[in-house]
Amino acid sequence: MSDEEEFSHAARLGGLRTLVIDRFVAAEAAVQVTGPPNNKDTIKPFVRYFLEWLKGADGPADRELRRRVLLMVTEGRNRQGWSDIDASKIVNLVDDVYCNIA
């Protein structure tokens, strides 16, 4: 397995369907924004927005890049005192960062 494959979410979560991996990454990003959820409704709007954004990928490499950018932008967000946790605004920020990279 190459270094690239070893680092990818698909390799680390081996055997899962792409949609399942996307759901996992979207939920992980949502928890990074909200903190540990009390129930599924806490993260639901974030997961929905994040999944919709991930669906815009045009292939496996782009999908992996989108996953990494999403997690990079949301990492530690709940611990940094961000007052704005609006899902659509976060997706816009993620997309801006992605567009500066890709």
Short mmCIF file of the C-alpha atoms (twelve columns), coordinates in Angstrom:
data_MODEL
# 
_entry.id   MODEL 
# 
loop_
_atom_site.group_PDB 
_atom_site.id 
_atom_site.type_symbol 
_atom_site.label_atom_id 
_atom_site.label_alt_id 
_atom_site.label_comp_id 
_atom_site.label_asym_id 
_atom_site.label_seq_id 
_atom_site.Cartn_x 
_atom_site.Cartn_y 
_atom_site.Cartn_z 
_atom_site.pdbx_PDB_model_num 
ATOM 1   C CA . MET A 1   0.000   0.000  0.000  1 
ATOM 2   C CA . SER A 2   1.399   3.413  -0.964 1 
ATOM 3   C CA . ASP A 3   1.708   6.296  1.504  1 
ATOM 4   C CA . GLU A 4   -1.143  8.049  -0.286 1 
ATOM 5   C CA . GLU A 5   -3.436  5.031  -0.016 1 
ATOM 6   C CA . GLU A 6   -2.503  4.442  3.603  1 
ATOM 7   C CA . PHE A 7   -3.459  8.000  4.574  1 
ATOM 8   C CA . SER A 8   -6.766  8.030  2.700  1 
ATOM 9   C CA . HIS A 9   -10.000 7.579  4.595  1 
ATOM 10  C CA . ALA A 10  -10.980 4.760  2.251  1 
ATOM 11  C CA . ALA A 11  -7.860  2.794  3.173  1 
ATOM 12  C CA . ARG A 12  -8.197  3.446  6.894  1 
ATOM 13  C CA . LEU A 13  -11.880 2.476  6.849  1 
ATOM 14  C CA . GLY A 14  -11.258 -0.379 4.413  1 
ATOM 15  C CA . GLY A 15  -14.139 -2.083 2.700  1 
ATOM 16  C CA . LEU A 16  -16.791 0.535  3.411  1 
ATOM 17  C CA . ARG A 17  -18.842 2.124  0.648  1 
ATOM 18  C CA . THR A 18  -17.961 5.670  -0.387 1 
ATOM 19  C CA . LEU A 19  -21.229 7.044  0.993  1 
ATOM 20  C CA . VAL A 20  -20.596 5.434  4.388  1 
ATOM 21  C CA . ILE A 21  -17.117 6.972  4.532  1 
ATOM 22  C CA . ASP A 22  -18.564 10.359 3.543  1 
ATOM 23  C CA . ARG A 23  -21.191 10.063 6.289  1 
ATOM 24  C CA . PHE A 24  -18.493 9.198  8.821  1 
ATOM 25  C CA . VAL A 25  -16.321 12.158 7.791  1 
ATOM 26  C CA . ALA A 26  -19.335 14.513 7.794  1 
ATOM 27  C CA . ALA A 27  -20.313 13.338 11.291 1 
ATOM 28  C CA . GLU A 28  -16.715 13.713 12.512 1 
ATOM 29  C CA . ALA A 29  -16.580 17.258 11.122 1 
ATOM 30  C CA . ALA A 30  -19.950 18.067 12.712 1 
ATOM 31  C CA . VAL A 31  -18.744 16.910 16.126 1 
ATOM 32  C CA . GLN A 32  -15.629 19.072 15.702 1 
ATOM 33  C CA . VAL A 33  -17.976 22.046 15.291 1 
ATOM 34  C CA . THR A 34  -20.593 21.283 17.947 1 
ATOM 35  C CA . GLY A 35  -18.641 19.276 20.490 1 
ATOM 36  C CA . PRO A 36  -19.908 15.886 21.655 1 
ATOM 37  C CA . PRO A 37  -23.579 15.646 20.674 1 
ATOM 38  C CA . ASN A 38  -26.365 15.061 23.180 1 
ATOM 39  C CA . ASN A 39  -28.419 13.450 20.420 1 
ATOM 40  C CA . LYS A 40  -28.355 12.996 16.661 1 
ATOM 41  C CA . ASP A 41  -30.366 16.173 16.092 1 
ATOM 42  C CA . THR A 42  -27.431 18.244 17.349 1 
ATOM 43  C CA . ILE A 43  -25.224 17.294 14.405 1 
ATOM 44  C CA . LYS A 44  -27.917 16.540 11.812 1 
ATOM 45  C CA . PRO A 45  -27.909 19.937 10.014 1 
ATOM 46  C CA . PHE A 46  -24.121 19.917 9.784  1 
ATOM 47  C CA . VAL A 47  -23.989 16.361 8.467  1 
ATOM 48  C CA . ARG A 48  -26.590 17.223 5.836  1 
ATOM 49  C CA . TYR A 49  -24.697 20.309 4.607  1 
ATOM 50  C CA . PHE A 50  -21.314 18.585 4.742  1 
ATOM 51  C CA . LEU A 51  -22.576 15.530 2.820  1 
ATOM 52  C CA . GLU A 52  -24.097 17.724 0.139  1 
ATOM 53  C CA . TRP A 53  -20.772 19.495 -0.273 1 
ATOM 54  C CA . LEU A 54  -18.830 16.209 -0.432 1 
ATOM 55  C CA . LYS A 55  -21.145 15.010 -3.227 1 
ATOM 56  C CA . GLY A 56  -19.621 17.677 -5.470 1 
ATOM 57  C CA . ALA A 57  -16.447 15.600 -5.877 1 
ATOM 58  C CA . ASP A 58  -15.552 14.642 -9.434 1 
ATOM 59  C CA . GLY A 59  -13.586 11.496 -8.635 1 
ATOM 60  C CA . PRO A 60  -11.878 9.545  -5.847 1 
ATOM 61  C CA . ALA A 61  -8.892  11.901 -5.491 1 
ATOM 62  C CA . ASP A 62  -11.113 14.988 -5.387 1 
ATOM 63  C CA . ARG A 63  -13.420 13.284 -2.880 1 
ATOM 64  C CA . GLU A 64  -10.470 12.556 -0.586 1 
ATOM 65  C CA . LEU A 65  -9.219  16.142 -0.929 1 
ATOM 66  C CA . ARG A 66  -12.678 17.436 -0.016 1 
ATOM 67  C CA . ARG A 67  -12.789 15.167 3.051  1 
ATOM 68  C CA . ARG A 68  -9.415  16.435 4.232  1 
ATOM 69  C CA . VAL A 69  -10.288 20.096 3.656  1 
ATOM 70  C CA . LEU A 70  -13.580 19.664 5.526  1 
ATOM 71  C CA . LEU A 71  -11.819 18.113 8.514  1 
ATOM 72  C CA . MET A 72  -9.008  20.674 8.393  1 
ATOM 73  C CA . VAL A 73  -11.407 23.629 8.527  1 
ATOM 74  C CA . THR A 74  -13.628 22.160 11.246 1 
ATOM 75  C CA . GLU A 75  -10.870 20.714 13.453 1 
ATOM 76  C CA . GLY A 76  -11.121 21.974 17.024 1 
ATOM 77  C CA . ARG A 77  -13.704 24.588 16.085 1 
ATOM 78  C CA . ASN A 78  -15.858 23.987 19.178 1 
ATOM 79  C CA . ARG A 79  -12.884 24.532 21.518 1 
ATOM 80  C CA . GLN A 80  -11.773 27.799 19.924 1 
ATOM 81  C CA . GLY A 81  -14.758 29.885 20.958 1 
ATOM 82  C CA . TRP A 82  -16.227 30.363 17.491 1 
ATOM 83  C CA . SER A 83  -19.591 32.002 18.016 1 
ATOM 84  C CA . ASP A 84  -20.754 31.310 14.475 1 
ATOM 85  C CA . ILE A 85  -21.626 27.668 14.033 1 
ATOM 86  C CA . ASP A 86  -24.115 28.103 11.195 1 
ATOM 87  C CA . ALA A 87  -23.763 25.030 8.972  1 
ATOM 88  C CA . SER A 88  -24.205 26.867 5.667  1 
ATOM 89  C CA . LYS A 89  -21.580 29.487 6.583  1 
ATOM 90  C CA . ILE A 90  -19.107 26.796 7.551  1 
ATOM 91  C CA . VAL A 91  -19.689 24.993 4.239  1 
ATOM 92  C CA . ASN A 92  -19.042 28.283 2.414  1 
ATOM 93  C CA . LEU A 93  -15.767 28.675 4.315  1 
ATOM 94  C CA . VAL A 94  -14.799 25.066 3.561  1 
ATOM 95  C CA . ASP A 95  -15.563 25.640 -0.127 1 
ATOM 96  C CA . ASP A 96  -13.484 28.843 -0.182 1 
ATOM 97  C CA . VAL A 97  -10.503 27.014 1.309  1 
ATOM 98  C CA . TYR A 98  -11.002 24.093 -1.097 1 
ATOM 99  C CA . CYS A 99  -11.148 26.451 -4.100 1 
ATOM 100 C CA . ASN A 100 -7.861  28.037 -3.034 1 
ATOM 101 C CA . ILE A 101 -6.246  24.597 -2.999 1 
ATOM 102 C CA . ALA A 102 -7.807  22.784 -5.968 1 
# 
